[in-house]
Amino acid sequence: MELQFIGCGSAFTTREFYQSNVLVKKNGKRFLIDVGGDARHALEELGLYAKDIDAFTLTHGHGDHCGGVEWLAFCRYFAPTLNPELFGVGSLLLDIWNKSLAGGLESVEGKMLRLEDYFRVTSIRPNETFKWENIEFRPVQTVHVMNGFRIVESYGYFIRDLDSKNPESSVFFTGDTQFAPHQLTKFYEMADVILHDAETAPFKSGVHAHYSDLKGLPEATKKKMWLYHYQPGEKPDAVADGFRGFVTKGQNFEF
C-alpha cells in the first residue's frame, strides 16, 4: 500500500501546495481520500485523470474535500464504461449529497439523478469498516465544526493494509479535526504513523488543530506524526520540535 498526498495545503492554499487530498495505491488501482476542488489539477500534474480513479471516500462536506466530486461524477457519467466505487458513512454521504452535490448533479437533460446513478455506493454505519483491495478503512469521527448545538459529521480514517508485512502498517489519517487530544489519544497510541492536519496561520481558526497546540503533545506521539493542511508561507521547524516533518505536495508513503 502506498499513500500519496496529491496536495498538502489548507482550503485556500495555492497551486504550490494544492488542497490536502490523498491517493491510496495498491495492486495498480487508485483510491482517493477526498476529491476537493483542486483535485483534478493536482492529479493532472501526476499524469492522472478521472478515468484513473477506481474508488474514493469523503471525510466531510467542505469544498476542499468534496468540491471536485461533480467533476469526477460527470466525467464518469458520460463515459458509462467507467463506474467508480464510493465508500463512506451513509449519513455523511446523504448529507453531502443534499447540501453540497445535488445542486449540480441532481439534474441532467430529461431526468433527475441520485448519487447511486454516478457511483457504486457502499454505505456503512458508524463504528463499521469497509475494505478496498484488502485495505481496511475504519472511520473515526472527529470534531471539526460545531453548527450551533450540533457537531457536523466529519471523519478521519484508521487505515491498515491487511496484506502488509511492514512493521509500520497502521496509519491514522485525521482528516480535519480540532485539537482534541482527549478524544484522539487512543488512536494516536494505536497508530504506527499519524498524518495530522495542522494549521500554521498566526491566528487560530478554532476548527483545525493548530501547530502551537500540537507541539505540546507527548514526544512519543510527535515522533510518529507528519503534518499537513497547513497555510502557505514560512513554517516552523517541525523536525526540531519533535515531529517527523511537514508533508510536501506529491510526497509518497509506503506501508
MIDOSE-1310 file (N, C-alpha, C; in nm, 2 decimals, decimal comma, always signed):
residues 255
melq	+0,09/-0,12/+0,00/+0,00/+0,00/+0,00/+0,09/+0,12/+0,00; +0,05/+0,22/-0,08/+0,12/+0,35/-0,08/+0,01/+0,46/-0,06; +0,05/+0,56/+0,01/-0,03/+0,68/+0,03/+0,04/+0,80/-0,03; -0,02/+0,87/-0,12/+0,05/+0,99/-0,18/-0,04/+1,11/-0,16
figc	+0,02/+1,22/-0,11/-0,06/+1,34/-0,09/-0,05/+1,42/-0,22; -0,17/+1,42/-0,30/-0,17/+1,49/-0,42/-0,17/+1,64/-0,39; -0,20/+1,68/-0,27/-0,19/+1,81/-0,22/-0,17/+1,81/-0,07; -0,12/+1,92/-0,01/-0,08/+1,91/+0,13/-0,13/+2,04/+0,21
gsaf	-0,20/+2,13/+0,14/-0,23/+2,26/+0,19/-0,37/+2,27/+0,25; -0,40/+2,39/+0,30/-0,53/+2,42/+0,36/-0,63/+2,45/+0,25; -0,75/+2,48/+0,29/-0,86/+2,50/+0,20/-0,83/+2,61/+0,09; -0,77/+2,72/+0,13/-0,75/+2,83/+0,04/-0,60/+2,85/+0,01
ttre	-0,54/+2,73/-0,02/-0,40/+2,74/-0,05/-0,37/+2,77/-0,20; -0,25/+2,76/-0,24/-0,21/+2,80/-0,37/-0,17/+2,67/-0,45; -0,15/+2,69/-0,58/-0,11/+2,58/-0,67/+0,02/+2,52/-0,62; +0,11/+2,59/-0,55/+0,23/+2,53/-0,49/+0,21/+2,42/-0,40
fyqs	+0,09/+2,42/-0,33/+0,06/+2,31/-0,24/-0,06/+2,23/-0,27; -0,17/+2,29/-0,33/-0,30/+2,23/-0,35/-0,36/+2,18/-0,22; -0,48/+2,14/-0,23/-0,56/+2,10/-0,11/-0,52/+1,96/-0,07; -0,54/+1,93/+0,06/-0,49/+1,80/+0,12/-0,58/+1,69/+0,09
nvlv	-0,57/+1,63/-0,03/-0,64/+1,51/-0,07/-0,53/+1,40/-0,09; -0,57/+1,27/-0,06/-0,47/+1,17/-0,05/-0,51/+1,05/-0,15; -0,41/+1,01/-0,23/-0,43/+0,90/-0,32/-0,37/+0,77/-0,26; -0,45/+0,67/-0,24/-0,41/+0,54/-0,19/-0,39/+0,44/-0,31
kkng	-0,28/+0,38/-0,32/-0,25/+0,30/-0,43/-0,21/+0,15/-0,39; -0,27/+0,06/-0,46/-0,24/-0,08/-0,44/-0,28/-0,17/-0,55; -0,20/-0,26/-0,59/-0,24/-0,36/-0,70/-0,27/-0,29/-0,83; -0,20/-0,17/-0,85/-0,23/-0,10/-0,98/-0,36/-0,02/-0,98
krfl	-0,43/-0,01/-0,86/-0,55/+0,06/-0,86/-0,53/+0,19/-0,77; -0,63/+0,28/-0,78/-0,61/+0,41/-0,71/-0,74/+0,44/-0,64; -0,73/+0,49/-0,51/-0,84/+0,52/-0,43/-0,81/+0,66/-0,37; -0,91/+0,75/-0,38/-0,89/+0,89/-0,33/-0,96/+0,91/-0,20
idvg	-0,88/+0,96/-0,10/-0,95/+1,01/+0,02/-0,97/+1,16/+0,00; -1,09/+1,19/-0,03/-1,14/+1,33/-0,06/-1,11/+1,37/-0,21; -1,20/+1,44/-0,26/-1,19/+1,49/-0,40/-1,23/+1,64/-0,39; -1,13/+1,72/-0,35/-1,15/+1,86/-0,34/-1,15/+1,94/-0,47
gdar	-1,18/+2,07/-0,46/-1,19/+2,15/-0,58/-1,06/+2,15/-0,66; -0,94/+2,13/-0,60/-0,82/+2,13/-0,67/-0,78/+2,00/-0,72; -0,86/+1,89/-0,69/-0,81/+1,75/-0,72/-0,78/+1,73/-0,87; -0,86/+1,78/-0,96/-0,84/+1,75/-1,10/-0,70/+1,81/-1,15
hale	-0,67/+1,93/-1,09/-0,54/+1,99/-1,13/-0,42/+1,91/-1,07; -0,44/+1,88/-0,94/-0,33/+1,81/-0,87/-0,31/+1,67/-0,93; -0,42/+1,60/-0,97/-0,40/+1,47/-1,04/-0,33/+1,49/-1,17; -0,37/+1,59/-1,25/-0,32/+1,61/-1,38/-0,16/+1,63/-1,37
elgl	-0,12/+1,70/-1,27/+0,03/+1,71/-1,25/+0,10/+1,58/-1,23; +0,02/+1,48/-1,19/+0,08/+1,35/-1,17/+0,05/+1,26/-1,29; -0,01/+1,32/-1,39/-0,04/+1,24/-1,51/-0,16/+1,15/-1,50; -0,25/+1,19/-1,41/-0,37/+1,11/-1,38/-0,50/+1,19/-1,41
yakd	-0,61/+1,12/-1,45/-0,73/+1,19/-1,48/-0,85/+1,11/-1,42; -0,97/+1,16/-1,45/-1,09/+1,09/-1,38/-1,09/+0,94/-1,41; -1,05/+0,90/-1,53/-1,06/+0,76/-1,57/-0,96/+0,68/-1,48; -0,87/+0,74/-1,42/-0,77/+0,66/-1,34/-0,80/+0,64/-1,19
idaf	-0,92/+0,69/-1,15/-0,96/+0,68/-1,01/-1,06/+0,56/-1,01; -1,03/+0,46/-0,93/-1,11/+0,34/-0,92/-1,22/+0,35/-0,81; -1,18/+0,43/-0,70/-1,27/+0,44/-0,59/-1,24/+0,56/-0,51; -1,33/+0,60/-0,42/-1,30/+0,72/-0,33/-1,39/+0,72/-0,21
tlth	-1,35/+0,80/-0,11/-1,43/+0,83/+0,00/-1,42/+0,98/+0,03; -1,51/+1,02/+0,12/-1,52/+1,16/+0,16/-1,51/+1,17/+0,31; -1,43/+1,27/+0,36/-1,43/+1,29/+0,51/-1,53/+1,38/+0,56; -1,57/+1,48/+0,48/-1,68/+1,57/+0,52/-1,71/+1,66/+0,40
ghgd	-1,80/+1,76/+0,43/-1,87/+1,83/+0,32/-1,81/+1,96/+0,28; -1,69/+2,00/+0,33/-1,63/+2,12/+0,28/-1,57/+2,11/+0,14; -1,57/+2,22/+0,07/-1,53/+2,22/-0,07/-1,39/+2,17/-0,10; -1,30/+2,19/-0,01/-1,16/+2,14/-0,03/-1,15/+1,99/-0,01
hcgg	-1,27/+1,93/+0,02/-1,27/+1,78/+0,04/-1,38/+1,71/-0,05; -1,48/+1,79/-0,09/-1,58/+1,73/-0,19/-1,61/+1,81/-0,31; -1,54/+1,93/-0,32/-1,57/+2,02/-0,43/-1,54/+1,97/-0,57; -1,46/+1,86/-0,58/-1,43/+1,81/-0,71/-1,51/+1,69/-0,75
vewl	-1,61/+1,65/-0,66/-1,69/+1,53/-0,69/-1,77/+1,55/-0,82; -1,82/+1,67/-0,84/-1,90/+1,70/-0,96/-1,82/+1,67/-1,09; -1,70/+1,71/-1,09/-1,61/+1,69/-1,20/-1,59/+1,54/-1,22; -1,57/+1,46/-1,11/-1,55/+1,32/-1,13/-1,68/+1,25/-1,17
afcr	-1,79/+1,29/-1,11/-1,92/+1,23/-1,15/-1,95/+1,25/-1,29; -1,95/+1,37/-1,34/-1,98/+1,40/-1,48/-1,89/+1,33/-1,58; -1,75/+1,33/-1,55/-1,66/+1,26/-1,63/-1,69/+1,12/-1,65; -1,73/+1,06/-1,53/-1,76/+0,92/-1,53/-1,90/+0,89/-1,59
yfap	-2,00/+0,98/-1,57/-2,14/+0,95/-1,61/-2,14/+0,95/-1,77; -2,07/+1,04/-1,83/-2,07/+1,04/-1,97/-1,97/+0,95/-2,04; -1,90/+0,87/-1,96/-1,82/+0,76/-2,01/-1,87/+0,64/-1,93; -1,98/+0,58/-1,97/-2,06/+0,48/-1,89/-1,98/+0,35/-1,87
tlnp	-1,87/+0,33/-1,94/-1,80/+0,20/-1,91/-1,72/+0,22/-1,78; -1,71/+0,34/-1,73/-1,63/+0,37/-1,61/-1,73/+0,39/-1,49; -1,71/+0,31/-1,39/-1,81/+0,32/-1,28/-1,74/+0,30/-1,14; -1,68/+0,41/-1,09/-1,60/+0,40/-0,97/-1,69/+0,37/-0,85
elfg	-1,62/+0,32/-0,74/-1,69/+0,30/-0,62/-1,67/+0,42/-0,52; -1,78/+0,44/-0,45/-1,78/+0,54/-0,34/-1,81/+0,47/-0,21; -1,72/+0,49/-0,11/-1,74/+0,43/+0,02/-1,76/+0,54/+0,12; -1,84/+0,51/+0,23/-1,84/+0,61/+0,34/-1,96/+0,58/+0,43
vgsl	-1,96/+0,66/+0,54/-2,07/+0,65/+0,64/-2,19/+0,70/+0,57; -2,30/+0,62/+0,57/-2,42/+0,66/+0,49/-2,48/+0,79/+0,53; -2,49/+0,83/+0,65/-2,55/+0,95/+0,69/-2,46/+1,07/+0,64; -2,33/+1,06/+0,64/-2,25/+1,16/+0,59/-2,26/+1,18/+0,44
lldi	-2,27/+1,07/+0,36/-2,28/+1,07/+0,22/-2,42/+1,14/+0,18; -2,52/+1,10/+0,25/-2,65/+1,16/+0,23/-2,65/+1,31/+0,25; -2,58/+1,35/+0,36/-2,57/+1,50/+0,40/-2,50/+1,57/+0,29; -2,38/+1,51/+0,24/-2,30/+1,58/+0,14/-2,38/+1,59/+0,01
wnks	-2,46/+1,49/-0,02/-2,54/+1,49/-0,14/-2,64/+1,60/-0,14; -2,72/+1,61/-0,03/-2,82/+1,70/-0,01/-2,78/+1,85/+0,00; -2,66/+1,87/+0,06/-2,62/+2,01/+0,09/-2,51/+2,06/+0,00; -2,43/+1,97/-0,07/-2,32/+2,01/-0,14/-2,32/+1,97/-0,29
lagg	-2,38/+1,85/-0,32/-2,37/+1,79/-0,45/-2,49/+1,80/-0,54; -2,61/+1,79/-0,48/-2,73/+1,77/-0,55/-2,76/+1,89/-0,64; -2,72/+2,01/-0,60/-2,75/+2,13/-0,68/-2,69/+2,12/-0,82; -2,57/+2,06/-0,84/-2,51/+2,04/-0,97/-2,54/+1,91/-1,03
lesv	-2,56/+1,80/-0,95/-2,56/+1,67/-1,01/-2,70/+1,61/-1,02; -2,80/+1,67/-0,95/-2,93/+1,60/-0,94/-3,00/+1,60/-1,08; -2,97/+1,70/-1,16/-3,05/+1,72/-1,29/-2,96/+1,71/-1,41; -2,99/+1,62/-1,50/-2,94/+1,62/-1,63/-3,06/+1,63/-1,73
egkm	-3,03/+1,65/-1,86/-3,14/+1,66/-1,95/-3,24/+1,54/-1,95; -3,36/+1,57/-1,91/-3,47/+1,47/-1,92/-3,49/+1,39/-1,79; -3,40/+1,40/-1,69/-3,42/+1,31/-1,58/-3,35/+1,37/-1,45; -3,39/+1,32/-1,34/-3,33/+1,35/-1,21/-3,25/+1,23/-1,16
lrle	-3,13/+1,26/-1,11/-3,04/+1,15/-1,07/-3,01/+1,15/-0,92; -2,96/+1,04/-0,88/-2,91/+1,02/-0,74/-2,76/+0,99/-0,74; -2,71/+0,99/-0,62/-2,57/+0,96/-0,61/-2,54/+0,82/-0,67; -2,63/+0,73/-0,65/-2,61/+0,59/-0,70/-2,61/+0,58/-0,85
dyfr	-2,66/+0,69/-0,92/-2,65/+0,69/-1,06/-2,51/+0,72/-1,12; -2,43/+0,78/-1,03/-2,30/+0,82/-1,07/-2,19/+0,72/-1,03; -2,21/+0,66/-0,91/-2,11/+0,57/-0,85/-2,17/+0,45/-0,79; -2,09/+0,35/-0,77/-2,13/+0,23/-0,70/-2,11/+0,26/-0,55
vtsi	-2,22/+0,28/-0,48/-2,21/+0,33/-0,34/-2,21/+0,22/-0,24; -2,12/+0,22/-0,15/-2,12/+0,13/-0,04/-2,13/+0,22/+0,09; -2,25/+0,21/+0,15/-2,27/+0,29/+0,27/-2,25/+0,20/+0,40; -2,18/+0,25/+0,49/-2,16/+0,18/+0,62/-2,22/+0,27/+0,73
rpne	-2,24/+0,20/+0,85/-2,28/+0,28/+0,97/-2,16/+0,31/+1,05; -2,18/+0,41/+1,14/-2,07/+0,44/+1,23/-2,03/+0,32/+1,31; -1,90/+0,31/+1,33/-1,83/+0,20/+1,40/-1,82/+0,08/+1,31; -1,85/+0,09/+1,19/-1,83/-0,02/+1,09/-1,70/+0,01/+1,01
tfkw	-1,65/-0,08/+0,94/-1,54/-0,06/+0,85/-1,58/-0,10/+0,71; -1,49/-0,06/+0,61/-1,51/-0,11/+0,48/-1,37/-0,15/+0,43; -1,36/-0,24/+0,33/-1,23/-0,28/+0,27/-1,23/-0,25/+0,12; -1,11/-0,21/+0,08/-1,08/-0,19/-0,06/-0,94/-0,25/-0,09
enie	-0,94/-0,34/-0,18/-0,81/-0,41/-0,21/-0,74/-0,47/-0,08; -0,82/-0,52/+0,01/-0,78/-0,57/+0,14/-0,71/-0,47/+0,22; -0,74/-0,35/+0,20/-0,70/-0,24/+0,30/-0,83/-0,21/+0,38; -0,81/-0,21/+0,51/-0,93/-0,18/+0,60/-0,93/-0,03/+0,63
frpv	-1,04/+0,03/+0,61/-1,06/+0,17/+0,65/-1,17/+0,17/+0,76; -1,13/+0,23/+0,87/-1,22/+0,25/+0,99/-1,24/+0,39/+1,01; -1,36/+0,44/+0,99/-1,39/+0,59/+1,01/-1,38/+0,62/+1,16; -1,32/+0,73/+1,19/-1,30/+0,79/+1,32/-1,37/+0,92/+1,32
qtvh	-1,48/+0,94/+1,39/-1,55/+1,07/+1,39/-1,46/+1,17/+1,47; -1,45/+1,29/+1,41/-1,38/+1,40/+1,47/-1,47/+1,52/+1,49; -1,42/+1,60/+1,58/-1,49/+1,73/+1,60/-1,42/+1,84/+1,51; -1,48/+1,87/+1,40/-1,43/+1,97/+1,31/-1,50/+2,11/+1,33
vmng	-1,64/+2,10/+1,32/-1,72/+2,22/+1,33/-1,84/+2,19/+1,41; -1,87/+2,28/+1,50/-2,00/+2,28/+1,58/-2,10/+2,38/+1,51; -2,21/+2,33/+1,47/-2,31/+2,41/+1,40/-2,42/+2,43/+1,50; -2,41/+2,54/+1,58/-2,50/+2,57/+1,68/-2,48/+2,46/+1,79
friv	-2,58/+2,38/+1,81/-2,58/+2,28/+1,91/-2,55/+2,14/+1,86; -2,50/+2,14/+1,73/-2,48/+2,01/+1,66/-2,34/+2,00/+1,61; -2,28/+1,88/+1,63/-2,15/+1,85/+1,57/-2,17/+1,80/+1,43; -2,12/+1,88/+1,33/-2,13/+1,84/+1,19/-2,04/+1,72/+1,17
esyg	-2,10/+1,62/+1,10/-2,03/+1,49/+1,07/-1,90/+1,52/+1,00; -1,79/+1,46/+1,05/-1,66/+1,47/+0,99/-1,58/+1,35/+1,04; -1,50/+1,29/+0,95/-1,43/+1,16/+0,98/-1,29/+1,17/+0,94; -1,20/+1,11/+1,02/-1,07/+1,07/+0,98/-1,08/+0,92/+0,95
yfir	-0,96/+0,86/+0,93/-0,96/+0,71/+0,90/-0,84/+0,65/+0,97; -0,87/+0,54/+1,03/-0,77/+0,45/+1,08/-0,75/+0,34/+0,97; -0,63/+0,33/+0,91/-0,61/+0,26/+0,79/-0,51/+0,15/+0,81; -0,54/+0,02/+0,77/-0,44/-0,09/+0,78/-0,45/-0,17/+0,65
dlds	-0,33/-0,19/+0,60/-0,32/-0,29/+0,48/-0,31/-0,43/+0,54; -0,41/-0,51/+0,52/-0,41/-0,64/+0,59/-0,31/-0,74/+0,52; -0,25/-0,70/+0,41/-0,15/-0,78/+0,35/-0,01/-0,74/+0,38; +0,00/-0,63/+0,45/+0,14/-0,57/+0,47/+0,22/-0,64/+0,57
knpe	+0,35/-0,66/+0,55/+0,44/-0,71/+0,65/+0,53/-0,60/+0,70; +0,50/-0,48/+0,66/+0,58/-0,36/+0,71/+0,55/-0,34/+0,85; +0,64/-0,32/+0,94/+0,61/-0,30/+1,08/+0,54/-0,17/+1,11; +0,55/-0,07/+1,02/+0,47/+0,05/+1,03/+0,35/+0,04/+0,93
ssvf	+0,25/-0,04/+0,97/+0,14/-0,07/+0,88/+0,01/-0,01/+0,92; +0,00/+0,05/+1,04/-0,13/+0,12/+1,09/-0,11/+0,27/+1,08; -0,20/+0,33/+1,00/-0,20/+0,47/+0,98/-0,32/+0,54/+1,03; -0,31/+0,65/+1,11/-0,42/+0,73/+1,15/-0,41/+0,86/+1,07
ftgd	-0,51/+0,87/+0,98/-0,52/+0,99/+0,90/-0,64/+1,07/+0,96; -0,61/+1,19/+1,01/-0,71/+1,26/+1,10/-0,82/+1,33/+1,02; -0,80/+1,35/+0,89/-0,89/+1,44/+0,82/-0,89/+1,58/+0,88; -0,99/+1,65/+0,89/-1,00/+1,78/+0,95/-1,05/+1,76/+1,09
tqfa	-0,98/+1,81/+1,19/-1,02/+1,80/+1,33/-0,97/+1,92/+1,41; -1,04/+1,95/+1,51/-0,99/+2,04/+1,61/-0,89/+1,97/+1,70; -0,81/+2,05/+1,77/-0,72/+1,99/+1,87/-0,80/+1,92/+1,98; -0,80/+1,79/+1,98/-0,88/+1,72/+2,07/-0,81/+1,59/+2,12
phql	-0,70/+1,61/+2,20/-0,62/+1,50/+2,25/-0,70/+1,40/+2,33; -0,80/+1,45/+2,41/-0,87/+1,36/+2,49/-0,95/+1,26/+2,41; -1,00/+1,30/+2,30/-1,08/+1,21/+2,21/-0,99/+1,12/+2,12; -0,87/+1,18/+2,09/-0,79/+1,11/+1,99/-0,67/+1,04/+2,04
tkfy	-0,63/+1,05/+2,17/-0,51/+0,99/+2,22/-0,50/+0,84/+2,20; -0,62/+0,77/+2,21/-0,61/+0,62/+2,19/-0,58/+0,59/+2,05; -0,62/+0,67/+1,95/-0,59/+0,65/+1,81/-0,44/+0,68/+1,78; -0,39/+0,79/+1,85/-0,25/+0,82/+1,84/-0,17/+0,70/+1,89
emad	-0,21/+0,64/+2,00/-0,13/+0,53/+2,05/-0,14/+0,41/+1,97; -0,26/+0,38/+1,91/-0,27/+0,26/+1,82/-0,19/+0,27/+1,69; -0,18/+0,39/+1,64/-0,12/+0,40/+1,51/+0,03/+0,39/+1,51; +0,09/+0,34/+1,40/+0,23/+0,34/+1,38/+0,28/+0,47/+1,32
vilh	+0,19/+0,53/+1,23/+0,22/+0,66/+1,17/+0,09/+0,74/+1,18; +0,11/+0,87/+1,21/-0,01/+0,96/+1,22/+0,01/+1,07/+1,12; -0,09/+1,09/+1,04/-0,10/+1,20/+0,94/-0,20/+1,30/+0,99; -0,16/+1,42/+1,04/-0,24/+1,51/+1,12/-0,25/+1,64/+1,05
daet	-0,37/+1,70/+1,04/-0,39/+1,83/+0,99/-0,33/+1,93/+1,10; -0,27/+2,04/+1,05/-0,20/+2,13/+1,14/-0,20/+2,27/+1,07; -0,29/+2,36/+1,12/-0,28/+2,49/+1,06/-0,16/+2,57/+1,12; -0,11/+2,66/+1,04/+0,01/+2,73/+1,08/-0,01/+2,88/+1,07
apfk	-0,13/+2,92/+1,05/-0,16/+3,07/+1,04/-0,13/+3,13/+1,17; -0,10/+3,26/+1,18/-0,07/+3,33/+1,30/-0,19/+3,34/+1,40; -0,31/+3,31/+1,35/-0,43/+3,31/+1,44/-0,49/+3,17/+1,43; -0,56/+3,13/+1,54/-0,63/+3,00/+1,54/-0,77/+3,01/+1,49
sgvh	-0,80/+2,93/+1,39/-0,94/+2,93/+1,34/-1,04/+2,87/+1,43; -0,99/+2,78/+1,52/-1,08/+2,71/+1,61/-1,14/+2,58/+1,55; -1,12/+2,55/+1,42/-1,18/+2,43/+1,36/-1,07/+2,34/+1,31; -0,95/+2,37/+1,33/-0,83/+2,28/+1,30/-0,74/+2,28/+1,42
ahys	-0,67/+2,17/+1,43/-0,56/+2,16/+1,52/-0,45/+2,26/+1,48; -0,41/+2,35/+1,57/-0,31/+2,44/+1,54/-0,17/+2,39/+1,58; -0,07/+2,42/+1,50/+0,07/+2,37/+1,53/+0,11/+2,40/+1,67; +0,08/+2,52/+1,72/+0,12/+2,55/+1,86/+0,07/+2,46/+1,96
dlkg	-0,05/+2,41/+1,94/-0,11/+2,31/+2,03/-0,05/+2,17/+2,01; -0,04/+2,13/+1,89/+0,02/+2,00/+1,86/+0,16/+1,99/+1,92; +0,23/+2,10/+1,92/+0,37/+2,10/+1,97/+0,38/+2,05/+2,12; +0,26/+2,07/+2,19/+0,26/+2,03/+2,33/+0,23/+1,88/+2,35
lpea	+0,20/+1,80/+2,25/+0,17/+1,66/+2,26/+0,30/+1,59/+2,31; +0,28/+1,47/+2,37/+0,40/+1,39/+2,42/+0,49/+1,36/+2,30; +0,62/+1,35/+2,34/+0,73/+1,33/+2,24/+0,70/+1,20/+2,16; +0,65/+1,09/+2,23/+0,63/+0,97/+2,17/+0,53/+0,98/+2,06
tkkk	+0,43/+1,06/+2,08/+0,32/+1,08/+1,98/+0,38/+1,16/+1,86; +0,45/+1,27/+1,89/+0,51/+1,35/+1,78/+0,60/+1,28/+1,69; +0,67/+1,18/+1,75/+0,77/+1,11/+1,67/+0,71/+1,02/+1,56; +0,58/+1,00/+1,57/+0,50/+0,93/+1,47/+0,42/+1,02/+1,38
mwly	+0,43/+1,15/+1,39/+0,34/+1,24/+1,33/+0,40/+1,32/+1,22; +0,33/+1,31/+1,10/+0,35/+1,40/+0,99/+0,24/+1,50/+0,98; +0,27/+1,62/+0,94/+0,17/+1,73/+0,94/+0,14/+1,78/+0,80; +0,01/+1,80/+0,78/-0,04/+1,85/+0,65/-0,15/+1,95/+0,67
hyqp	-0,21/+2,00/+0,57/-0,32/+2,10/+0,57/-0,28/+2,23/+0,64; -0,16/+2,27/+0,60/-0,10/+2,40/+0,66/-0,12/+2,51/+0,56; -0,09/+2,64/+0,60/-0,11/+2,75/+0,52/+0,02/+2,79/+0,44; +0,01/+2,86/+0,33/+0,13/+2,90/+0,26/+0,22/+2,99/+0,35
gekp	+0,34/+3,00/+0,32/+0,43/+3,09/+0,40/+0,53/+3,01/+0,48; +0,60/+3,09/+0,56/+0,71/+3,03/+0,64/+0,65/+2,93/+0,75; +0,71/+2,82/+0,77/+0,66/+2,72/+0,86/+0,77/+2,70/+0,97; +0,72/+2,65/+1,09/+0,81/+2,62/+1,20/+0,90/+2,50/+1,16
dava	+1,00/+2,48/+1,24/+1,09/+2,37/+1,22/+1,03/+2,25/+1,29; +0,95/+2,17/+1,21/+0,87/+2,06/+1,27/+0,97/+1,95/+1,33; +1,07/+1,92/+1,25/+1,16/+1,82/+1,30/+1,23/+1,86/+1,43; +1,27/+1,98/+1,44/+1,34/+2,03/+1,56/+1,24/+2,02/+1,68
dgfr	+1,11/+2,04/+1,65/+1,01/+2,03/+1,75/+0,96/+1,89/+1,78; +1,02/+1,79/+1,72/+0,99/+1,65/+1,76/+0,90/+1,58/+1,66; +0,85/+1,65/+1,56/+0,76/+1,58/+1,46/+0,85/+1,51/+1,35; +0,78/+1,43/+1,27/+0,86/+1,37/+1,16/+0,88/+1,48/+1,05
gfvt	+0,79/+1,58/+1,04/+0,80/+1,68/+0,95/+0,67/+1,73/+0,89; +0,67/+1,82/+0,80/+0,56/+1,86/+0,72/+0,55/+1,78/+0,59; +0,44/+1,73/+0,55/+0,42/+1,67/+0,43/+0,43/+1,77/+0,31; +0,50/+1,72/+0,20/+0,51/+1,81/+0,09/+0,42/+1,76/-0,02
kgqn	+0,38/+1,84/-0,11/+0,29/+1,80/-0,23/+0,36/+1,69/-0,31; +0,28/+1,59/-0,33/+0,33/+1,47/-0,40/+0,41/+1,37/-0,32; +0,42/+1,40/-0,19/+0,50/+1,30/-0,11/+0,43/+1,17/-0,10; +0,51/+1,06/-0,11/+0,46/+0,93/-0,12/+0,51/+0,85/+0,01
fef	+0,42/+0,77/+0,07/+0,45/+0,69/+0,18/+0,42/+0,55/+0,15; +0,51/+0,46/+0,18/+0,49/+0,31/+0,16/+0,47/+0,24/+0,29; +0,37/+0,15/+0,29/+0,34/+0,08/+0,41/+0,33/-0,07/+0,37
